[in-house]
């Protein structure tokens, strides 16, 4: 697996140090990809608190953050990984996105905010990153042995939509690479649904349309997959139902450890929000996530620190 060359590991999203399992995940990725690893800690900017707190307390906090990053950097160096550290202040998602833009990172690794909130276990900063940061976002959750035994790629191939299929190829390629690295089972899911049956339509007619649609979608899915090397015995799931619910159901039923999926579906659009299907899945699954954006995605975040979204 040599998909990533410049990995950014994020600390401090919940005002704490980098969890060991998260560091080990990023270190494993950097080592296996022969990638550079950068550790970043963004101190949220809060002028009121900065004015109230004694200067020595602020300086001690920064010193402790620096020492925590330095200890991890030393561990990465002992593993032969090129490593860099950075501490900065500001809005975390803005500073992380600008760092990605300026240093051309191709992967951000984060825990997504460890404490559950009203919107699930993915916090606001991570949601912003998945909407606006141009590179892939890996949201790692702790797993026994810190390895993944089952990897799921959520795709939606469509023969006449090259942009969508480009993203599908990206999703599938990453899922295959991770499955090979982890020696995991590979699963692939496509969710689909028909419109509701027209009022007065005979049930047998509607059921016939549904069977025809399933046969055609199954043909397209296997035709798309046949063009890719998937390794041995991938499990293919064509699931009827609302996509966000159907993908979540497969993830739960198959005890998926890592879900690979896209978060936006159009290219070249500034600030295009996360898709409804993606957001519905993200708020329901409890596995690790690797989210990717299509080629040509343009972040709404400007690279300059003196400008905003």
VMD Tcl script that draws the C-alpha trace (Angstrom):
set ca {
  {0.00 0.00 0.00}
  {1.62 3.25 -1.15}
  {-1.39 5.49 -1.42}
  {-0.32 8.26 0.94}
  {2.91 10.25 0.96}
  {2.28 13.08 3.40}
  {0.17 12.26 6.48}
  {-1.14 14.86 8.95}
  {-2.06 13.56 12.42}
  {-4.31 15.90 14.39}
  {-4.21 16.36 18.17}
  {-6.34 18.33 20.54}
  {-9.80 18.16 18.91}
  {-11.25 17.39 22.34}
  {-8.56 19.36 24.19}
  {-6.43 16.33 24.96}
  {-3.29 14.56 23.76}
  {-3.14 12.22 20.80}
  {-4.50 8.80 21.91}
  {-1.91 6.05 21.59}
  {-4.09 3.93 19.30}
  {-4.49 6.91 16.96}
  {-0.75 7.58 16.87}
  {-0.07 3.89 16.22}
  {-2.55 3.93 13.32}
  {-0.94 7.00 11.73}
  {2.56 5.62 12.34}
  {1.64 2.30 10.71}
  {0.25 4.13 7.68}
  {3.32 6.35 7.39}
  {5.72 3.44 7.76}
  {3.97 1.17 5.26}
  {3.56 4.00 2.75}
  {7.08 5.39 3.31}
  {5.31 8.68 3.98}
  {6.21 11.78 5.95}
  {4.24 12.21 9.19}
  {3.34 15.60 10.66}
  {1.83 15.99 14.14}
  {-0.25 19.14 14.57}
  {-1.96 20.55 17.65}
  {-4.31 23.50 17.12}
  {-5.02 25.55 20.22}
  {-8.50 27.08 19.80}
  {-8.30 30.84 19.68}
  {-10.16 32.47 22.57}
  {-9.09 36.04 23.25}
  {-11.23 36.41 26.40}
  {-9.68 33.40 28.14}
  {-6.19 34.44 27.03}
  {-6.68 37.84 28.62}
  {-8.01 36.42 31.90}
  {-5.53 33.56 32.45}
  {-2.06 34.29 33.84}
  {0.61 34.30 31.15}
  {2.55 31.54 32.92}
  {-0.51 29.25 32.78}
  {-0.87 29.78 29.03}
  {2.85 29.19 28.53}
  {2.73 26.01 30.62}
  {-0.14 24.65 28.51}
  {1.79 25.31 25.30}
  {4.92 23.73 26.78}
  {3.03 20.58 27.77}
  {1.49 20.34 24.32}
  {4.92 20.71 22.72}
  {6.45 18.06 24.97}
  {3.62 15.62 24.18}
  {4.19 16.05 20.43}
  {7.96 15.77 20.83}
  {7.66 12.45 22.66}
  {5.56 11.01 19.85}
  {7.90 12.46 17.23}
  {10.83 10.70 18.88}
  {8.91 7.41 18.80}
  {8.20 7.89 15.07}
  {11.86 8.65 14.37}
  {12.89 5.43 16.09}
  {10.64 3.63 13.58}
  {12.48 5.31 10.71}
  {9.63 7.68 9.83}
  {10.34 11.26 8.76}
  {8.38 13.41 11.22}
  {7.59 17.06 11.88}
  {5.57 18.80 14.61}
  {3.57 22.03 14.69}
  {1.57 23.91 17.30}
  {-0.63 26.77 16.12}
  {-3.68 28.73 17.24}
  {-6.98 29.52 15.56}
  {-10.11 27.69 14.47}
  {-9.01 24.04 14.25}
  {-10.71 23.14 10.96}
  {-9.39 26.28 9.26}
  {-5.82 25.80 10.46}
  {-5.82 22.10 9.58}
  {-7.24 22.76 6.12}
  {-4.72 25.54 5.46}
  {-1.90 23.26 6.56}
  {-3.15 20.61 4.13}
  {-3.24 23.19 1.33}
  {0.18 24.72 2.04}
  {2.05 21.44 2.66}
  {0.08 19.27 0.21}
  {-0.92 16.61 2.71}
  {-2.87 13.76 1.15}
  {-4.34 12.32 4.36}
  {-5.59 13.71 7.68}
  {-5.86 11.24 10.58}
  {-8.06 12.15 13.55}
  {-10.20 10.51 16.22}
  {-13.16 12.66 15.19}
  {-13.75 14.00 18.68}
  {-13.82 11.26 21.28}
  {-16.72 12.47 23.40}
  {-20.24 11.78 22.03}
  {-22.45 14.80 21.50}
  {-25.95 15.52 20.24}
  {-24.90 14.78 16.66}
  {-23.09 11.51 17.35}
  {-19.44 10.78 17.97}
  {-18.09 12.92 15.11}
  {-17.58 16.46 16.34}
  {-18.08 19.75 14.51}
  {-14.42 20.23 13.58}
  {-14.29 16.84 11.88}
  {-17.55 17.47 10.03}
  {-16.05 20.71 8.72}
  {-12.95 18.83 7.57}
  {-15.04 16.26 5.72}
  {-16.94 19.05 4.01}
  {-14.10 21.42 3.22}
  {-10.63 19.88 3.56}
  {-9.42 18.79 0.11}
  {-7.66 15.56 1.09}
  {-8.86 12.23 2.48}
  {-9.95 12.14 6.15}
  {-9.30 9.00 8.20}
  {-11.39 8.94 11.39}
  {-9.92 6.13 13.46}
  {-11.72 4.33 16.25}
  {-9.98 1.93 18.67}
  {-10.17 -1.71 17.64}
  {-8.88 -4.90 19.34}
  {-5.26 -5.21 18.34}
  {-5.69 -1.91 16.46}
  {-6.29 -3.74 13.19}
  {-9.22 -3.99 10.82}
  {-10.65 -7.41 9.99}
  {-13.44 -6.22 7.68}
  {-13.31 -3.25 5.28}
  {-16.39 -1.95 3.44}
  {-16.37 0.21 0.29}
  {-19.63 2.10 -0.36}
  {-19.93 2.85 -4.07}
  {-22.60 3.89 -6.56}
  {-21.41 3.21 -10.13}
  {-23.27 4.80 -13.00}
  {-22.17 4.15 -16.59}
  {-22.88 7.65 -17.97}
  {-21.42 9.70 -15.10}
  {-17.60 9.85 -15.36}
  {-17.23 12.08 -12.28}
  {-19.18 9.67 -10.10}
  {-17.28 6.68 -11.43}
  {-13.95 8.43 -10.88}
  {-14.87 8.81 -7.21}
  {-16.07 5.20 -7.09}
  {-12.71 4.01 -8.42}
  {-10.94 6.09 -5.79}
  {-13.08 4.63 -2.99}
  {-12.64 1.09 -4.23}
  {-8.89 1.45 -4.74}
  {-8.38 2.71 -1.19}
  {-10.56 -0.02 0.29}
  {-8.64 -2.71 -1.60}
  {-5.31 -1.24 -0.49}
  {-6.32 -1.14 3.19}
  {-7.77 -4.66 3.02}
  {-4.48 -5.93 1.58}
  {-2.45 -4.07 4.22}
  {-4.58 -5.36 7.10}
  {-5.23 -8.79 5.55}
  {-8.92 -8.01 5.95}
  {-12.14 -9.23 4.39}
  {-13.22 -6.85 1.64}
  {-16.89 -5.94 1.34}
  {-18.48 -3.75 -1.33}
  {-21.97 -2.28 -1.00}
  {-24.26 -0.46 -3.38}
  {-27.57 0.79 -2.00}
  {-30.52 1.56 -4.24}
  {-34.20 2.38 -4.06}
  {-37.11 2.87 -6.43}
  {-39.67 5.63 -6.16}
  {-42.89 4.71 -4.42}
  {-45.37 2.77 -6.53}
  {-47.83 5.06 -8.34}
  {-51.29 5.14 -6.80}
  {-53.50 2.51 -8.40}
  {-50.59 0.56 -9.95}
  {-51.04 -3.20 -9.72}
  {-48.62 -4.72 -7.16}
  {-47.42 -7.39 -9.60}
  {-46.49 -4.70 -12.16}
  {-44.50 -2.76 -9.56}
  {-42.77 -5.94 -8.38}
  {-41.83 -6.66 -11.98}
  {-40.22 -3.23 -12.35}
  {-38.37 -3.80 -9.09}
  {-37.00 -7.16 -10.27}
  {-35.91 -5.62 -13.56}
  {-34.18 -2.75 -11.78}
  {-32.35 -5.11 -9.43}
  {-31.14 -7.29 -12.30}
  {-29.85 -4.27 -14.23}
  {-28.15 -2.72 -11.19}
  {-26.54 -6.04 -10.33}
  {-25.21 -6.30 -13.88}
  {-23.78 -2.77 -13.77}
  {-22.21 -3.31 -10.37}
  {-20.43 -6.52 -11.35}
  {-19.38 -5.01 -14.67}
  {-17.79 -2.10 -12.79}
  {-16.09 -4.38 -10.28}
  {-14.77 -6.69 -13.02}
  {-12.52 -3.85 -14.20}
  {-10.71 -3.79 -10.82}
  {-8.44 -6.18 -8.99}
  {-10.28 -6.92 -5.75}
  {-8.15 -9.68 -4.29}
  {-9.69 -12.96 -3.17}
  {-13.36 -13.53 -2.38}
  {-14.75 -10.02 -1.88}
  {-18.31 -9.99 -0.53}
  {-20.67 -7.94 -2.72}
  {-23.90 -6.47 -1.32}
  {-26.62 -4.91 -3.47}
  {-29.09 -3.60 -0.89}
  {-32.51 -2.07 -1.47}
  {-33.61 0.81 0.74}
  {-32.75 4.36 1.65}
  {-28.97 4.48 1.04}
  {-27.96 5.98 4.40}
  {-29.92 3.31 6.26}
  {-28.96 0.44 3.96}
  {-25.21 1.18 4.18}
  {-25.44 1.54 7.96}
  {-27.31 -1.76 8.21}
  {-24.63 -3.62 6.25}
  {-21.89 -2.01 8.35}
  {-23.59 -3.22 11.55}
  {-24.58 -6.67 10.29}
  {-21.12 -7.47 8.91}
  {-19.30 -5.91 11.89}
  {-17.31 -3.63 9.63}
  {-14.17 -2.09 11.12}
  {-13.50 0.50 8.41}
  {-15.97 2.10 6.00}
  {-14.55 3.84 2.91}
  {-16.91 6.29 1.23}
  {-17.19 9.63 -0.55}
  {-18.50 12.71 1.20}
  {-19.31 14.95 -1.75}
  {-20.39 14.01 -5.24}
  {-19.60 16.97 -7.48}
  {-16.37 18.52 -8.64}
  {-15.25 22.11 -8.95}
  {-17.90 23.52 -6.62}
  {-16.80 25.73 -3.73}
  {-18.47 24.91 -0.44}
  {-20.59 22.06 -1.80}
  {-22.00 20.53 1.33}
  {-21.66 16.94 2.41}
  {-24.25 14.78 0.67}
  {-27.40 13.67 2.49}
  {-26.48 9.99 2.14}
  {-22.97 10.52 3.47}
  {-24.12 12.64 6.40}
  {-26.81 10.10 7.32}
  {-24.24 7.28 7.34}
  {-21.63 9.28 9.25}
  {-24.07 9.98 12.07}
  {-25.08 6.34 12.48}
  {-22.03 4.09 12.13}
  {-19.59 3.46 14.96}
  {-16.73 2.02 12.92}
  {-13.66 3.84 11.62}
  {-14.17 5.92 8.48}
  {-12.01 6.84 5.51}
  {-13.75 9.58 3.56}
  {-12.59 10.88 0.19}
  {-13.57 13.65 -2.18}
  {-13.71 13.58 -5.98}
  {-10.88 14.73 -8.18}
  {-11.16 18.45 -8.83}
  {-12.77 19.26 -5.49}
  {-12.15 22.91 -4.56}
  {-12.07 23.77 -0.87}
  {-14.02 26.87 0.16}
  {-11.27 27.60 2.68}
  {-8.74 30.09 1.38}
  {-5.12 29.16 1.93}
  {-4.21 32.57 3.35}
  {-4.51 32.89 7.13}
  {-5.76 36.46 6.83}
  {-8.95 35.32 5.09}
  {-11.73 32.96 6.05}
  {-14.13 30.59 4.34}
}
mol new
graphics top color blue
foreach p $ca { graphics top sphere $p radius 0.5 }
foreach p [lrange $ca 0 end-1] q [lrange $ca 1 end] { graphics top cylinder $p $q radius 0.2 }
display resetview
